[in-house]
Amino acid sequence: MDLPARTPLPASARLAWWGTSWLRGHAVVDLVLDALIGDDATHVVAGLADVGLGGDGGAESLVAGLARLRVAGATGFGAAFPAEGDPVGLGGPVGFNDAALDVGEAVVVLDAGIGLVPRRVGAVVTWMAYRAERRQLPDVGEADRALRAALTQTADALAALDVARWRPEVADRMLNLRHRAPLTGPAGVPPRCVELAARGLQAVEIVELALEDDGGAVSAWEIEQRRTALRPLERAGRRALVAATSPEVWPPPEPDTLDS
């Protein structure tokens, strides 16, 4: 079996995709570990005792942690990419939400009432366990439409602000949206969600590139105008990623045409 290709996906998105694929019998654990750990030294899980799953509360291997979650009734993993004022993908309680907001991402373990927040120290990632509650999510179609609308709105706004002058590379990216890094998901992830995740990542990257510095802005007003123009795209990109990496809202699998 081929190993999963390295992807630019955040850690929570990788756990959501590959962990769900493993729980549903589409991927063996070695492939999950390779996809999730990537170039890091290791990933561990900590705090499971604090949420009632036994153990001594210390860190344990990713394999042991995933196995404990499966025994606890986990049926999938869904990612969250919240920001201040937009806690998309989170349902509470406050402790979990605050931890997720602090790092900008988290995973909800479906049907287990548990959330995991990745904390990085050097090349080691520790997934801290918290109690988590049911969440409300944008569906895939809604997120797709919102992202397309935000791309059009942002392109128009940046053109009016002469983006080609202060950030020519951003203008180039906006003009070449079809040229993006390929993204491959594991078995069981709908192709539509893989494509949506790729476009969501692209949107977030465009915003990050545009906000690397003030690009020769001459006033606070001009800086704020640029940030205002980019906020809808950043929000839509995060929401697209959440929908694409949340099994609760995935479309049903298409019938196998080979069986018809």
C-alpha positions in Angstrom: 0.0 0.0 0.0 1.3 3.4 -0.9 2.2 5.8 1.9 0.2 9.0 2.2 1.8 12.0 0.5 3.0 14.9 2.7 0.4 17.6 2.7 0.2 21.2 3.8 -2.9 20.4 6.0 -2.8 21.5 9.6 -2.4 18.7 12.1 -6.0 18.8 13.2 -7.2 18.3 9.6 -4.8 15.4 9.2 -6.1 13.7 12.3 -9.7 14.3 11.3 -9.2 12.7 7.9 -6.8 9.9 8.7 -8.2 9.1 12.1 -11.7 8.9 10.7 -10.5 6.7 7.8 -8.9 4.4 10.4 -12.0 4.2 12.6 -14.1 3.3 9.6 -11.8 0.5 8.5 -10.3 2.3 5.4 -6.7 2.8 6.7 -4.3 0.8 8.8 -2.8 2.5 11.9 0.7 2.7 10.3 -0.6 4.9 7.5 -2.4 7.1 10.0 0.8 7.6 12.0 2.8 8.4 8.9 0.2 10.9 7.6 -0.2 12.6 11.0 3.4 12.7 12.3 5.0 13.6 9.0 8.3 15.3 9.6 7.7 15.8 13.4 9.7 13.7 15.9 6.5 12.3 17.5 3.0 12.9 18.5 1.6 11.9 21.9 -1.8 12.2 23.7 -2.1 13.5 27.3 -4.9 14.1 29.7 -7.2 11.2 28.9 -7.4 10.3 32.5 -8.7 13.8 33.2 -11.7 13.2 30.9 -12.5 9.8 32.4 -10.7 7.4 30.1 -8.3 5.9 32.6 -4.6 5.9 32.7 -2.4 8.0 34.9 -3.0 11.3 33.1 0.4 11.5 31.6 1.4 11.4 28.0 1.0 8.2 26.0 1.8 7.1 22.5 -0.5 8.2 19.7 -1.4 4.6 19.0 -2.4 4.0 22.6 -4.3 7.2 22.7 -6.2 6.5 19.5 -7.0 3.0 20.7 -8.4 4.3 24.0 -10.6 6.7 22.2 -12.0 4.0 20.0 -12.8 1.9 23.0 -14.6 5.0 24.4 -16.9 5.0 21.5 -15.3 7.3 19.0 -16.8 7.1 15.5 -14.8 9.9 13.8 -12.7 13.0 14.3 -13.8 16.4 13.2 -11.5 19.5 13.0 -12.1 23.0 14.2 -10.2 26.2 13.1 -11.6 28.9 15.3 -10.5 32.6 15.5 -11.6 35.4 17.9 -15.1 36.3 17.1 -15.7 33.1 15.0 -15.4 29.9 17.0 -16.3 27.8 14.0 -16.1 24.0 14.8 -16.4 24.4 18.5 -19.3 23.7 20.8 -17.8 24.2 24.3 -17.2 24.0 27.1 -15.2 27.1 27.8 -12.0 25.3 28.7 -11.8 23.5 25.4 -12.8 26.5 23.4 -10.2 28.7 25.1 -7.4 26.1 24.5 -8.5 25.7 20.8 -8.6 29.5 20.2 -5.2 29.8 21.7 -3.6 27.6 19.0 -6.2 28.1 16.3 -7.2 24.5 15.8 -8.6 21.4 17.6 -10.2 18.1 17.0 -13.6 16.9 18.3 -13.8 13.2 18.9 -17.2 12.3 17.7 -19.6 10.4 20.0 -16.9 10.4 22.8 -17.5 13.9 24.3 -13.8 14.6 24.0 -11.7 17.3 22.3 -8.0 17.3 21.5 -5.9 20.4 21.1 -2.4 20.1 19.6 0.4 21.8 21.5 3.8 21.9 19.8 7.2 22.1 21.5 9.9 21.9 18.9 9.3 18.7 16.9 7.0 17.1 19.4 3.2 17.6 19.3 1.1 16.8 22.4 -2.6 16.3 21.9 -4.2 17.6 25.1 -7.6 16.1 26.0 -10.6 18.1 27.1 -14.3 17.6 27.6 -16.1 18.7 24.4 -19.7 19.2 23.6 -21.8 18.8 20.4 -21.2 21.6 17.8 -23.0 23.2 15.0 -21.3 23.3 11.6 -21.6 24.8 8.1 -22.4 22.0 5.6 -20.2 21.4 2.7 -22.4 23.1 0.1 -22.8 26.2 2.3 -19.1 26.5 2.9 -18.4 26.0 -0.8 -20.8 28.7 -1.8 -19.5 31.1 0.9 -15.9 30.6 -0.2 -16.6 31.2 -3.9 -18.5 34.4 -3.0 -15.7 35.6 -0.7 -13.1 35.0 -3.4 -15.1 37.2 -5.8 -15.7 39.9 -3.2 -12.1 39.9 -2.1 -10.7 40.0 -5.6 -12.9 43.1 -6.4 -11.9 44.8 -3.1 -8.2 44.2 -3.6 -8.3 45.4 -7.2 -9.9 48.6 -5.9 -7.1 48.9 -3.4 -4.5 48.4 -6.2 -3.2 45.1 -4.8 -0.9 44.7 -7.8 1.1 47.6 -6.7 1.6 46.7 -3.0 1.5 42.9 -3.2 2.0 41.8 -6.8 2.4 38.1 -5.7 -1.0 38.3 -4.1 -2.5 39.7 -7.3 -0.9 36.8 -9.2 -2.4 34.2 -6.8 -5.8 35.7 -7.1 -5.6 35.6 -10.9 -4.4 32.0 -10.9 -6.7 30.3 -8.4 -6.7 27.1 -10.4 -3.0 26.6 -9.8 -2.8 25.3 -6.2 -0.9 22.6 -4.5 -2.4 19.1 -5.0 -4.1 17.6 -2.0 -4.8 13.9 -1.5 -7.2 12.5 1.1 -7.4 9.0 2.5 -10.0 6.5 1.5 -13.4 7.4 2.8 -13.1 11.2 2.5 -15.4 12.4 -0.2 -13.5 13.9 -3.2 -15.7 17.0 -3.0 -14.3 17.6 0.5 -10.7 17.1 -0.6 -11.2 19.7 -3.3 -12.9 22.1 -0.8 -10.1 21.7 1.7 -7.5 22.5 -1.0 -9.4 25.7 -1.9 -9.8 26.6 1.8 -6.1 26.2 2.4 -5.4 28.4 -0.7 -7.7 31.1 0.6 -6.0 31.2 4.0 -2.5 31.2 2.4 -3.5 34.2 0.2 -4.6 36.1 3.3 -1.4 35.2 5.2 0.7 36.3 2.3 -1.1 39.6 1.9 -0.8 40.3 5.7 2.9 39.5 6.0 3.7 43.2 6.3 1.9 46.4 5.4 3.2 46.5 1.9 4.2 50.1 1.8 0.9 51.4 3.3 1.2 55.0 4.1 -1.5 55.4 6.8 -3.4 53.4 9.4 -6.5 53.9 7.4 -5.0 52.2 4.4 -3.8 49.3 6.5 -7.2 48.8 8.0 -8.9 49.0 4.5 -6.7 46.1 3.4 -7.4 44.0 6.4 -11.1 44.7 6.1 -11.0 43.5 2.5 -9.2 40.3 3.5 -11.3 39.3 6.5 -14.2 37.7 4.6 -11.8 35.5 2.6 -9.9 34.4 5.8 -13.2 33.5 7.5 -14.5 31.6 4.5 -11.3 29.7 4.1 -11.4 28.5 7.7 -15.0 27.6 7.4 -14.3 25.6 4.3 -11.6 23.7 6.0 -13.9 22.9 8.9 -16.6 21.6 6.7 -14.2 19.6 4.6 -12.7 17.9 7.7 -15.9 17.3 9.7 -17.4 13.9 9.0 -20.7 15.0 10.5 -21.5 17.1 7.4 -19.9 15.1 4.7 -22.2 14.1 1.8 -23.1 10.4 1.7 -20.8 8.2 -0.3 -21.7 7.7 -3.9 -23.0 4.3 -4.9 -20.3 2.0 -6.3 -21.0 2.0 -10.0 -19.1 -1.3 -10.3 -21.9 -3.0 -8.3 -24.7 -1.7 -10.6 
